[in-house]
């Protein structure tokens, strides 16, 4: 079992604040972040707390809510959606990413989900929102509720797609402005992606599809090429990439939440408003170039390191006192090995610290009785902590049992304790005289 451990409050620098000596990846983006998908350990960040446009990365939230509903059974994959005036009109706008929907047509939720996850189809996304909540306005409430549950910060949702409301034909959700757009900091986008993959890893089965035909074999067939060009066979192919979501609007610029896995390690990157050397994204690959730099940095510079092994004992604190037992001490140790992702050459900067909850135990003492915890302190440099901002700890436990002493032994222990206290009082009194 791998347990991520870090006591954020004891680090020598504040998590989230880059130092002058920190690696500069030369990213031409407004914001970026790189995290370990297993533990949420933040490996790199750049302006990650500024709220910016997220465009179609918003659809990760729509995916999350849909997959929740599928898991609960309130929505099924073969459930059919009947096209509304709103979704029909939107689907005919090919200037937006869309698969055309027939005005009198019905479509399964699976068809709509694949169009959303692969092709970022906007009308299909609204169709899913309407299926789940009745209207996009009501769906916004679910988006906000889920964001609150996940502890996201700095966000504002005004629609399910990530489009600017000006593209919604005056049918934008009630209570939102005609030119509003979804915003969120890179840190919150990464947290959303982190929890989406934790709760619904099956999302990768669809996000990893490079190309698929919508309604294949019908008059409505349309080829869907994934906008994530880092997938196999596409122009910015990168080994191990299998998701997750692109986004582009005038406000947001070119954005991308990517995930890749190599040698058992999965990373998540977020880049926002990426540009090339010209200050634009002229060939539409700047976001993938930035993501590739983050992936290269993560896979080459970081690895999962065992900070302390199982049954680790603290020098000078190998035991804890036991009263009324057949033994007067019991050995203690860290129960599980403690591992997390760190820079490969920085393992020695992390040191374990013992925090005991109890100074002694009364017998009978069972094996694996928790007596405290271990935390890991970074001795120097910057550490960005974990995406959830939590304190990670591991239990320190007894490694053996100690049986309670018999009645006679307890009697003599009591007598010895009594005379010990008496003798201590006498020596203290005599010492006071002199």
N, C-alpha and C positions, 0 to 999 in steps of 0.2 A: 504493500500500500504506500502510495506517495503522498506526503503531506506537505503542502506549501507553508512555510513559516516565515513570518516577518513581524517584528514589533515596530510599527511605523513611527511611533512617538519617540523612539530611542535612536533613530538615525541621526547622523551628524549633520545632515542637510535636509531641507524640507522636500518631501516627495512632490514631484510635479514641477519643480523649479530647476531648470537646467543650469549647470555651472559653466563657466567660461571654458573649462578644460574638456567638456563633454564632446563626444564625436559629432562633427558636422557632416551630414550626409549630402549637403549641397542640394537639397530639395527646393525646387521652385514651385512652392505650393503655399496657400494661405494657412493650412494646418495639416498636421499628420500625426499618426500614432501607430505604434506597433506593439502587439501584445501576444503572449503565449495563450493559445486557445484552451489549454488544459487547466491552467491555474489562474489565468487572468493577470499574470505578472506583466507589468508594463516594461518594455525593453527600450522604447524610444518615444519621445513626444516632442512636438513642435507646435506651439500656439494651440494646444489641444483644448483649452477651456473657453475659447471665443465662439459664440454662437454665429453660425454661418448657414447659408443655404445648403440644403441637403438633396434637393431635387428628387430623383427617383430612388435614391437610397431609402426614402420614406417607405417604399414598398416592402422593406424588411419587416416593418411593423404590421402591415396588412397581412403578410405571410404568417407572421407569428400568431396573430389573432385567428386567422383561418385554421392553422394547424392545431391551435388550442381547441377550436370548435370541432374539428375532425376527431381529435383524441377524445373529447367528451361525448361525441356522438350526436351533437345538436345539428351538425351539417355532415352530409355524406358526399363522397367523391362523385357518385353517379346522380346526385340531385341535379335537377334541371332549373336553369334560370331563363326567364322570358325577358327579352330585350325591352327596355323602356325607351321613351323618347330621348331622354338624356344620354343613355349609353349608345343608342343608335347614332345620334348626331355626333357625339364625340368620336365614335369609331370610324366615321367617314373622313375625318381629318387626318390625312396621311402625312401632313407636316409634323404631326405628333407620332410617337411610336404607337402603332395600333394594328390589330387584325380587324378587318371590316366585319361588322355584325349585321345580320339581316334584321330589318324592322319587325318582321313577323317570326323571327327565329327563336329557337331555344338551344341552350348550350349547357353541357355538364360543367359542374364545378371543376372537375379535373382539367377539362379543356381550357377553361378560363385561367386556372392557376398556372398551367404550363405556359400560356401566352404571357402572363404577368411575369413569371420567374425567368423565362428564357428571353422573351422579346420585349419585356417591360411595357406590355400593352396596357395603355391607360384606361380605355373603356372597359376592358376585361377586369381591371382592378376595381373600378367603380361598381361593376356588376357583382363582384364578390362582396364588396362593402354593403351593397343593397340587400344581398341575399342574407347576410349575417344580421344586419341591424335594421333593415327596412329602408333606410335612407342614408346617404353619406353624412348628413348632419348628425344622425344618431351614432353612426360609426365613429365619428370624431370623439365621442364620449368614451368609447371603448379604447381608442388609441391613447387618450389621456390617462385613462385608468391603468392601462398596462404600463405606460411610461412611469407612472407614480409607483406601481408595484416594483418595477425594476430599479427604482432610484435614479432615473435619468434626471439630468439637470439642464437648464438653459434651453429647453425645447419649446417650440410652438407648432402645433399641427393645425392646418386650416383646410386640408383635404386628404384623401386617402392615397393620392398618386404622387404628389411632389411637384406637380405642375404649378405654374403661377395661376392664381384664380382668374386672371384675365383671359386664360385659355379655356374657361369653362362655360362660355356662351351665356354669361349672366346667371348660370344655375349653380353658382358656388354655394357651399354649405351656409345655412343661416347663422348669423352672428360673426361671420368672417368678412374681411374687406375685399373689394373687387380686384385688388392687385396684391393681396397677401400671398405669402409663400412659406412653406415649411422651413424651419431653421432648427439647428441643434449643434452643439460643439462636437468636435472629433472624438473627445473622450466618451460622450454619451452614445455616439454612433457605434463606437467600438464595444461599449457595454451592451448595447442592443444586439449586435452581432454575436457577441460572446454568449449571451443567454439564449439567443435563438438556436445556436449550434448545440448548446448544452441540452436544451429542452426538446429540440426537434432536429436532430442530426440528419433526418431523412430529407431535409430541405436540399442537401447536397446532391441527392439523386436527380433532382431537376435542375438545380443551378449549374451542374456540371455538363449539361447537354449543350454541345456547341451549335448544332443545327437540328431543326425538326420541322416537319410540315404540319401546319395547322389545318385540320379537317382534310387530311389526305384522302384522295379518292373521290372528292366531291367537287362541285363547281366553285366552292368557296376556298379551295386549297390555296395556301400561301406559305412560302418558305420563311421560316423564322430563323435568323442567325443571331446568336447570342451577342449582346453588346459587350460582354466581357471578353475582349480579344486576347486575354492571357490563357484562355482554354486551349486544349490540344487542337491543332489544325488551323488555328486562327492566327492573325498577323503578328500578335505580340505574345505568342505562346511561351509559357513559363512552366518548367517542370513542377508538377505537384499541385498546380492551381485547379480547384474544382468549385469555386464560387467567388463572390457572392452577389454583389449588386452594384451596377453603375448608376450614375445620375448626371444629367446635364440640363441646365437652364441658363438664361442670361444672368440671373442673380447668382446662382451657385457656381457657375463655370463647370469645368470637367471634374467630376468626383468619382470615387471608387472605393468600395469596401471589398477587399479581396481576402481570400483565405487559401493557404497552400499547406501541404503536408509532405515532409521528407524524413525518412528514417525514424518514423514514429512521432515526430514533433510537428504539431500543427500551429501555424501562426495566423494572426489576423492583422491586416493593415487597413488604415483609413487614410485617404488623401483627399483634400478639398481644394477646389479651384487650382488645379495643376496647369502650368503653362510650360512651353518650351523656351529655347534660347531667344526666340523672337518676342517673348512676352505674350504669346497667344498659344492656342492649342491647334495650330494650323492643320496638322495631319491626324488629329484626334487620338494620339498615342501618349501624350504627356502624362496622363494619370497612370498609365500602365508602366511607363518608364520610372515614375516616382515609386510606384508600388514594388517594382523589381528591385530598386535600390534598397528599399526597406526589407524585402525578403532576403536579398543577398546578405545584408548586414545581420539579420536575425539568424539565418541558417549557418553563416560562417563564423560568427563571433560568440554565439550563445549555445549553451547545451544544458541539459538537465544534470545537475550535480548533486551527489549525496553529501549533504553538509555534515550530518552525523549519522552513524550507523544505528541499527536496531540494538537495543540493550546497552546503549551508551551510558557510562557512569561518569559522574562529575568528580574530579579529583578533590579530595577533602570532604566530599558529601556523598560518599558511597553508601551510607546507611542513615536510617532515622531511628530514634529511640522508641522502644516498646515498653509499656508498663503492663504488669500483671500477666506477662507471658512466660513461656518456658525459655525463651531467649529475650535478652534485653535490647536487641537491635535487629533490624531487618534491612536487607539490601534494597536499594531503589535504583531505577534506571529509566531511560526513555524507552517507551514501549515499541514504537515504530520507527523505522528509518525516516529521516527528514531530507527531502529532496525538492529542489525547485530550479527554475531556469535562471542562470546567472551567466555573465560573461565568463568564458572559459578560463581566462587568466585572472579572474577576480574571486575565485572560490575562497581563498585564504582571508579575504576581507570580511567574511561572515563568521561570527563567533557565537557559540551557544551560551545562554545564561539560564541558570536555574532559579525558578521562583516557587518556593514552597508555600503551600497553604496551611500546613500543619507542622508543628515542631516535634510532635510525638504521636504515637497511636496506642490505643488500649487494646490488648488481646481479647478476643481472638482476632487475628489479622488475616484476611484472605489474600491470596496471590492476586496481583493486578489491582490492588486498592490504589485509587488515585490520591497522591499526596501533594501534587503541584503540577507545574507545567514548565516547558522549556520554550524560550523565545530566542530569536536570532537577531543579533545586533550587527549592523554594518559598521566597521570601525573607521572608515574614511570614504570620502567621495559621495557621489549622488546616487540615490536609489529612488525610483519613481513609484515604488509600491505596487499595489494590485488594483485592478480595474474597479473592483467593488469597494475599495477603500477599507476593507476589513482587516482586523488583526488576526493573524493565523497562528495557532498554537498547537502543541502536541503534549499529550499527557505524560507525566512522570509517575511511575507506578512501583509498587512493591514487586519484587521478583520471586518471592516465595511466601509461604504462609507461616504464621507463628501461632501455635496453639496456646490457649489460655492455661496458665499454671494451675495445678491442683490446689485443694484447700490448704494443705500443710505448707506448700511452697508459698502460697499467698500470705499465710500467717507470718512466716519468717521474713518474707519481703516487707511486711508491715512493721514488724519489730525492728528490722534493720533500718527502715526509713525513719522510724520514730527516734531511735538512738542516734542516727545520723543527724537529725534535726536538732536533737538536744546537744550533742557534741559541738555542732556548728554554733549554737547559741552561746555555749560556755566559752569557746575559743574567741568568739567575737567580743564577749564581755571582758575576758581577760586582756585581750588585745587593746580594748578601750581604756583599761586602767593604766597601761604602760604606753 
